[in-house]
Amino acid sequence: MSKTLHTICEEFFINTKLLSARALKSLQPLMLLKEFSKNTVFIKAGQTNSKEYVIVQGFCRSFLQNQDGNEISFAFYKSGEVLPPHLIRTRKEKALYHFQALTELQVIEFDAAAFLNLMIEDLEIRNFGNEVLKNELLKKTTKEIALATLSAKERLEEFRKEYALLENLIPHPIIASYLGITNVSLSRLRAERPSPLTGFDPRL
C-alpha cells in the first residue's frame, strides 16, 4: 500500500478506461486515499455520510442488524469496485447501511456533492457516475433473483464464482447471512462441495 494517489488513480481509472486523463484531472483534486483496518466499520448506519468510495485494495461488505441483533450481510465489494452511490446509500444524508472492512482496506474517498457538480459540468464524469449507479442496481437485482430462484447450493456456487478468495478469509456466518441460510446449512454445503481453492476446512 505504498503507491501514491496519482499512480493509483491512473491504474484504476485510466488503465481500466473508466475515465480519460482529462476527466481524471478534474476529479483527482477531490480525492483522498484512506486505509481501514480489518473489521473496521467505516460507514455506520444512521450517521451522517457525505462521501463516495472506490475500493483500491481489499474487501468490504454492507450489513445491518435485525431485531434479534443478528448481522445480515447485503453485499460484498472487492478491489476495483465502487461502493453504492451516495444517492442510494443514504437518506437525508444519513447512511442506510453499515459498511465494514473484511480485510485490510484501501479506498479512494471524495465528496459526493462536489462529484455531483462535476457530473453536471462534465459529460464523461456524468457517464461514469451513471454507469456506477446502473451496476449497483444490477448487482442488487441479481441477488434478489438468486434468492428467489436458486437453491442454496447454487447460490454458494455463484458466490464462489464472484468472490473466489473471500470464503477462506472471513467468518462463515457473514457468508451464510448473505446467502440467506443458516451457518449450519453452509457448513453442510461446504462439506459436500469443498471450495476448489483450498478444500473444506472445518475450523473456518
Secondary structure, DSSP 4 states (H G I P E B T S, - for coil): ----HHHHHIIIIITTTSS-HHHHHHHGGG-EEEEE-TT-EEE-TTSB--EEEEEEESEEEEEEE-TTS-EEEEEEEETT-BPPPHHHHEETTEESSEEEESSSEEEEEEEHHHHHHHHHH-HHHHHHHHHHHHHHHHHHHHHHHHHHHS-HHHHHHHHHHH-TTGGGTS-HHHHHHHHTS-HHHHHHHHHHS--TTT---TT-
